Amino acid sequence: MLGVVCTLCRGPLDWDGGCNRCHGCTSGRREDWTFPGNKYELDKGHWHRVCGPRKALTPAEVKQLMADVRRQLAGTPLGER
């Protein structure tokens, strides 16, 4: 069944799609953690799947996304790198 086990380590996923065994990364570093499972949101008291399974990001993708977030928080438009 899709979205029940981690695509990397095959460990069980938590209710929010996170893997508590490998945290969706192969490096083991906290800054590389992702949520490889399905994403659920609460709607009128019931949990509904809104997307998933989500692929685990590579360390390079995480670094690029975090750099974009830092630039956004600093007030630099994303187009100016």
N, C-alpha and C positions, 0 to 999 in steps of 0.2 A: 504494500500500500504506500503510495507516495506521501511524503510529508510526515511519516511516522518515525523514520530513522534518519540519522545524519548521513548525508551522501559521502562524507569523508571517512568517518570511523565506524559507521553503522551502529552507533550508540543510540539510545532512545532520546527523542526530542522532548523538551519541556512544552508546556501548553502554549508558550509564545513563539515557538519555533526555534528556540535556542538549544544548543547542544552543551550539556554540562560536562561532557567527557573531553572533547577536543576544542569546543567553543568555535567550531566552524573554520579552523585554520590549521595549517600544517606546521607553522613555525613554533607554536606554543607561546608566543609573545602576546601579552594582553592587548596591545595596540592593533593587533591583526585580527582580533575576534570578530566574527560575523554571526548572523542568524540564518543558517542554511535551510530551515524548515518553512512551513506555511505560516502566513501571518493572519491572525484572527483579530477582529474588532467586535466590541460589544454593541449590539443594536437592540434596543427595547428589551433588555434583560437576557438576551441570547447571544452566544458567540457565533459569528459567521466568518467563514474563510474569505478573505478579500484578495489574497494572492498567494502563490506558492506552487511548488517549492521554489524558494529563492536560492540562486547559486551562491556558493561561498566565494567571496572576493579574494583575489590574489593580494599579497602584501603590497605590490606596486599600485594596484587599484585603490586600496585603502589609503595609502600615503597621498595619492592624488586627490581623493575625495576630502581627506582631512586638510590638505593644503587649501582646497577651495573653500572649505568651511572657515578656516582661519582668515583667509582673505576677505570673505564676506563679513565676518565679525569685525574686521579691522576697517571696514568701509570701502575697500577696494573693489570695484566692479569685477565680476568674473572674467570679462573679456580682456582685461588688462593683466597680463601675467609677467 
